Amino acid sequence: MQEYENYLGLGIAGNFALHLAQAGELEDFKSIITEDEAAPKGIFPFYLPCKKTTDTARPKEMLSTYPLSCEKIKLPKEDVNVQAEPEVALLCEISYDAEKVTTIIPKYFAAYNDCSIRVSGAQKISDKKNWGENSKGIAAKLINIDSFSHDGVMDEYSICSFLRRNGKLHAYGENVALTGYSYFYEQLTQWITNQINTQKDFGPLEDIKSYMLTCKEPQNLIISIGATRYTPYGEKTFLQAGDEVFIVVYNHKRYSLDDVISTLEKNEYKKNEMSILAQKVYA
């Protein structure tokens, strides 16, 4: 799937309670102070739709490698632990004025896998996010956003995730409503806009605004809005070749969790009011 090659790819760290602790990443953010205790920790790049144009250390060459797939995850060549991260992605339109982002308008949402390397001591978050082609995932099915606000369509959706190993389906991430994100709707888009315009290259974070200018102000954005909490199984289980990862965003007023499980067990990945990301893991 190459249809998002012109989209800027960003992710949000720390937008769901307790996930950073489960992922072993609290130490990475010890120097990051937020005005609001519940606020996300920052934004990181996972894909830049431009080539490196300067001799500076960043943006890194790897960030110009298109990483998205709706079918597979390719593990790194290095012997490192890799974990799926169940998330929701927003596909947005961006407006600018005087080299600043002025508005971000979410148009669609989808199931997303912010697949990540688990290593300590990485200089930047992005060092663990894009190791080549097929290192990330977004569902082929997008769901239209009528209004990114309370009483809009996303009020009715939840996210869950599973790992199939040796033929057995295991709950990988908790089943939670999308409204359980710490920052959501207008509070989230305002935060993203401000963070892009003001975030500095500090600690694990990078200067996103400079990257956007280097890429000549992309008009479209995919932003993953934060990984949800793992189940006890998901927290301690890393990906292996042969695994299948499933991340499902579904209308919880139409479907139950049992309905989702039945759908996956029958390998039926196309349902109305469900965005299903099904990825096979390869070495």
C-alpha positions in Angstrom: 0.0 0.0 0.0 1.7 3.2 -1.2 -1.3 5.6 -1.2 0.1 7.5 1.8 3.5 8.2 0.5 2.8 12.0 0.4 1.5 12.0 4.0 3.5 13.2 6.9 3.7 10.4 9.5 3.6 11.3 13.2 2.8 9.6 16.5 1.9 10.7 20.0 3.6 9.4 23.1 1.9 9.0 26.4 -1.8 9.7 25.5 -3.2 6.6 27.3 -2.8 6.1 31.1 -0.1 3.6 32.1 1.0 2.5 28.7 4.5 4.1 28.9 5.1 2.2 32.2 4.1 -1.0 30.6 6.3 -0.4 27.6 9.3 0.4 29.8 9.6 3.9 28.5 8.9 6.1 31.5 12.6 6.6 32.1 12.9 8.0 28.5 10.6 10.8 29.4 11.8 11.7 32.9 13.1 15.1 31.6 9.9 16.0 29.8 7.6 18.3 32.0 4.1 18.9 30.8 1.8 21.7 32.0 -1.1 19.2 32.5 -0.3 15.9 34.3 -2.6 14.1 31.9 -1.1 15.6 28.8 0.8 13.5 26.2 4.5 13.6 26.5 5.3 14.7 22.9 5.1 13.9 19.2 7.6 11.8 17.2 8.0 11.3 13.5 7.8 7.8 11.9 7.7 8.9 8.3 8.8 12.0 6.4 7.6 12.4 2.8 10.9 14.0 1.7 14.6 13.1 1.3 17.3 14.3 3.6 18.5 17.7 2.2 21.1 18.9 4.7 24.3 17.5 6.3 22.8 17.7 9.8 22.1 14.6 11.8 18.4 15.0 11.5 16.1 14.2 9.9 17.5 10.7 9.7 17.6 8.9 6.3 15.5 6.1 7.7 12.6 8.4 8.3 12.2 8.8 4.5 11.6 5.1 4.1 7.9 4.3 3.7 7.0 1.9 6.5 3.3 1.3 6.2 1.6 -2.0 5.4 -1.9 -3.4 5.8 -0.7 -7.0 5.6 2.7 -7.6 7.1 5.3 -6.7 9.7 9.0 -7.4 8.9 11.1 -7.8 12.0 14.4 -5.9 12.2 17.6 -7.7 11.2 19.0 -7.0 14.7 18.2 -9.4 17.5 15.9 -7.0 19.4 12.5 -7.3 21.1 9.6 -5.9 19.0 6.1 -5.2 20.3 2.9 -4.4 18.5 1.2 -1.2 19.7 -2.5 -1.0 19.2 -3.6 2.5 18.3 -6.0 4.6 16.4 -4.7 6.6 13.4 -6.3 9.9 12.3 -5.9 10.9 8.7 -6.0 14.7 8.6 -5.7 17.8 6.4 -3.3 20.5 7.5 -3.3 24.2 6.9 -0.4 26.6 7.4 0.3 30.3 7.7 3.7 32.0 8.0 5.4 28.6 8.4 3.2 27.6 11.3 0.4 25.0 11.4 -2.9 26.7 11.9 -5.5 23.9 11.7 -5.6 20.2 11.7 -8.8 18.6 10.5 -9.3 14.8 11.1 -11.2 13.3 8.1 -10.9 9.5 8.7 -9.8 7.1 11.4 -8.5 3.5 11.2 -6.9 0.7 13.2 -3.1 1.2 13.5 0.0 -0.7 14.7 2.7 1.6 16.0 5.1 -1.4 16.1 8.1 -0.6 18.2 11.6 -1.9 19.1 12.1 -2.3 22.8 15.6 -1.1 23.6 16.9 1.1 26.4 19.1 4.1 25.7 17.7 5.1 22.3 18.5 8.7 21.6 15.1 9.6 20.1 11.7 7.9 20.1 11.8 7.7 16.3 14.9 5.5 16.6 12.5 2.7 17.7 9.7 3.4 15.3 10.9 3.0 11.6 13.5 0.3 10.8 12.5 -0.1 7.1 9.6 -1.1 4.9 6.7 -3.0 6.5 7.6 -1.8 10.0 4.3 -0.1 10.7 0.6 -0.9 10.0 -2.6 0.8 9.1 -5.9 -0.9 8.1 -7.0 -0.7 4.5 -10.5 0.3 5.7 -10.9 3.9 6.8 -13.9 5.2 8.7 -15.3 8.6 7.9 -15.3 11.2 10.7 -18.6 13.2 10.6 -17.4 15.5 13.4 -14.3 15.1 15.6 -16.2 16.1 18.7 -18.5 14.7 21.4 -21.7 13.2 19.9 -19.7 12.4 16.7 -19.2 8.9 15.2 -16.1 8.1 17.3 -18.1 8.2 20.5 -19.5 4.8 19.4 -16.1 3.1 18.8 -13.7 0.9 20.8 -10.3 -0.6 20.1 -9.0 -4.1 20.9 -6.2 -6.2 19.7 -5.1 -9.8 19.5 -2.1 -12.0 18.7 -2.5 -15.4 17.0 0.4 -17.7 17.8 0.4 -21.4 17.0 -3.2 -21.2 16.0 -4.4 -19.7 19.3 -5.9 -16.2 19.6 -4.6 -14.2 22.6 -5.9 -10.8 23.8 -3.0 -8.5 23.4 -4.3 -5.0 24.2 -7.2 -4.1 26.5 -10.7 -3.5 25.0 -11.3 0.2 25.6 -13.5 3.0 24.2 -11.8 5.6 22.1 -13.0 8.2 24.4 -10.7 6.7 27.0 -7.7 8.6 25.5 -6.3 11.2 27.8 -6.6 13.9 25.1 -9.2 13.6 22.5 -11.4 15.7 20.1 -10.8 19.4 20.1 -8.4 19.2 23.1 -6.3 16.8 21.1 -6.2 18.7 17.8 -5.3 22.0 19.7 -2.5 20.1 21.5 -1.2 18.6 18.3 -1.1 22.0 16.6 0.6 23.7 19.4 3.1 20.8 19.9 4.1 20.8 16.3 4.7 24.5 16.3 6.6 24.6 19.6 8.3 21.3 20.3 12.1 21.5 20.5 14.8 19.0 19.9 15.1 18.0 23.5 15.6 14.6 25.2 13.7 11.9 23.3 11.8 14.5 21.2 12.6 16.2 17.9 11.8 19.6 16.2 8.8 18.5 14.2 8.2 22.0 12.7 11.6 22.0 11.0 10.9 18.6 9.5 7.6 19.9 8.1 9.4 22.8 6.5 12.0 20.5 5.1 9.2 18.5 3.5 7.7 21.7 2.1 4.6 21.7 4.3 2.8 18.5 3.6 -1.0 18.9 3.2 -1.9 15.6 4.7 -1.1 13.9 7.9 -1.4 10.4 9.4 -1.0 10.7 13.2 -1.3 7.8 15.6 -2.8 9.1 18.8 -1.2 6.8 21.4 -1.0 3.2 22.3 -3.6 1.7 24.6 -2.8 -0.5 27.6 -1.6 -4.1 27.1 -3.2 -7.1 28.7 -0.8 -9.1 31.0 -0.1 -11.4 28.0 0.6 -8.5 25.6 2.8 -6.7 28.1 5.3 -9.6 28.3 5.0 -11.1 24.7 7.2 -9.9 21.9 6.6 -10.7 18.2 8.0 -13.8 16.5 8.0 -14.8 12.8 4.7 -16.6 12.1 2.6 -14.5 14.5 -0.5 -12.7 13.3 -1.3 -9.3 14.8 -4.9 -8.0 14.8 -5.9 -4.5 15.8 -9.7 -3.8 15.5 -11.5 -0.5 15.8 -15.2 -1.3 15.9 -18.7 0.2 16.7 -19.4 -1.1 20.2 -23.1 -0.3 19.8 -23.4 -2.7 16.9 -20.8 -5.4 17.9 -19.8 -7.0 21.1 -16.2 -8.1 21.9 -17.4 -11.7 21.3 -18.5 -10.6 17.8 -15.0 -9.3 17.1 -13.4 -12.5 18.3 -15.7 -14.6 16.2 -14.9 -12.4 13.2 -11.2 -12.9 13.6 -11.5 -16.7 14.3 -13.4 -16.9 10.9 -10.8 -14.8 9.2 -13.4 -12.3 8.1 -11.6 -9.0 8.0 -14.1 -7.0 6.1 -17.1 -5.8 8.1 -19.2 -2.7 8.2 -18.3 -0.3 11.0 -15.1 -2.2 11.7 -11.5 -1.2 10.7 -9.5 -4.4 11.0 -5.7 -4.4 10.7 -4.5 -8.0 10.1 -0.7 -8.4 9.8 1.5 -11.5 9.4 4.9 -11.3 11.1 8.0 -12.2 9.0 11.7 -12.5 10.0 
